[in-house]
Amino acid sequence: MRLVIASCSVDYEGRLAAHLPRATRLLLVKADGSVLVHSDGGSYKPLNWMSPPCTLAEADPDEVEAELGVTAVWVVRAPKSGDTLRIRLFEVLSDSSHALGVDPGLVKDGVEAHLQKLLAEHITTLGAGYRLVRREYMTAIGPVDILCRDEAGVSVAVEIKRRGEIDGVEQLTRYLELMNRDPHLRAAGPVRGVFAAQEIKPQARTLATDRGIRCVTLDYEALRGMDDAEARLF
């Protein structure tokens, strides 16, 4: 990422025209090619920007621009639309580049990995007599989040989501079709499915019920031991 702090003016030409008069701003040039113009305010939103794919070319100012004190010009152009961002630099206060590497993305508290670990530790949340067999039970098309057995010894496949939607039910359905071909898993009866999430969309719940899959809404705080539902006054 390239970070440039400069006194500049910015003109955008495309579906509309926009002009930013001369001021000191932060210019971000990201590895994906995007260019963003920020001020020291307005929270996270840039004043103007160009999303990839786009090209950035640095040019010398023309005679008129040079007379106004422009030292360099950035021309950022989107090849498909022809939209153009023209940034005129008057004075560069700082210019630095940094290799940030691959970002792992935002990890939210309570995502599937945390829920899986907590539910495995408190497997009786699913019912009295439930016993954990293993986490990440591997099938030919991927791992089931939790494999456990109920009080009768019947195998139960548990798919865990932070937000339960139709694609999660479809995923669990495919796992169950494969697992029910295994005579060892079917020893005490057909493998049953549990679709567990902090929030389950009505359409997903309807589909799961139609396919004989039990839906369980998980209380993350209760699983962590921070919220005892039975001890609430209201």
C-alpha positions, 0 to 999 in steps of 0.5 A: 500500500502506498500512502501519500499525504499531499496538498492536492486538488481532485477532479472526477469525470464520468457519470457525474462531475465532482471537484475537490479544491486544493487541500491537504489530504491522504491518498491511498493506492492499494495493491488491488489498484484502487485509489482513495482520497481521504480527509482528516474527517468524515470517519472511514468514507473517502471523499472520492475514489476509483475502484479496480480495475483501473490504471494509475499514471503519473504525468508532468503538469501542463503549462497552466497547471505548472503556473498554478504550482502543480508539481505532478498529476495522477490520472486514474482511469477505469478502462471499461467506463472511461471514468477518470480521476485527476489528482493534481499534487501541489506539495507532497508532505509524505510518500511511503509504501508498505507491504501489508501481506494477505489479510486474514479477514475479520474474525468475529466473536461467536463465529462457527469455530467458537460455537463448535468448541463451546457446544462440544464442551457442553454437548448436553445442550442438545439433550440429556444423555448426549455424548460427544464422538468427535469434532470435525468428523470427516466425510468424502465431501468435507467435515461435519462440525460435530458427531455425537450420539443421543441417549439411545446411541443414535449418531447425530451430525451437527452443523453449526452456523453463526447465522443459519440459512438455507445453504447450511441446511443443504450442506447438512443434508448432503452430509447426512446422505453420505453418513447414512450409507455407513453401517457403523454410523447407522448401527443404532438407527439412521443418522439424524441431523441437528442444525444449530445457529445463533439465529436461524432464518425462517426459510431455513427452519422450514426446509430443515423441518421438512427434511427431518432435521432438528433446529437448535438456536444457540445462546452464545453467552450461556454456552460461555457461562456468562449468562444463565437463562434459568437465573434471569429475573425476566 
